Amino acid sequence: MEDLWRVRRRKRMTVGELSSRTGISSKVLQRYELGETPIPLEDIERLARALYVEPWEIKIQSDPPPSPPPPAGPRTPRSCS
């Protein structure tokens, strides 16, 4: 089983595209992907059809995706001594 966000990314689909294919709002999909809300069985089935996977491949409660690395700060010149 995989987190919803992993399956969606593996299938190269945006949240907006998945929303259009399933009829589930983008806001609800984001809550599912962040693990804030467990995914009801009815929605698991709709998501699986839209993602071309079996329902059992999607975890009912996703772990949130990793946070992106912080942006690099301005570089300071180094002196060569």
VENDAPE-V440528 format. One record per pair of residues at least 6 apart in sequence whose C-alpha atoms are under 6 Angstrom apart, sorted by the first residue. I is the first residue (numbers start at 0). J is the second residue. D is the distance in Angstrom with one decimal. If there is no record, write none. Layout:
i:j:d
I:J:D
I:J:D
//
This chain:
i:j:d
0:56:4.4
0:57:5.4
0:58:5.5
1:56:5.9
1:57:5.2
1:58:5.4
2:57:6.0
2:58:5.3
2:61:4.6
3:32:5.8
3:57:5.8
4:32:5.4
18:24:5.5
18:25:5.5
20:49:5.9
21:45:5.8
30:36:5.8
32:61:5.7
33:63:4.3
34:60:5.6
34:61:4.6
34:62:5.4
34:63:5.6
37:59:5.5
37:60:4.7
38:59:5.1
43:54:5.9
44:54:5.5
47:53:5.6
47:54:5.1
//
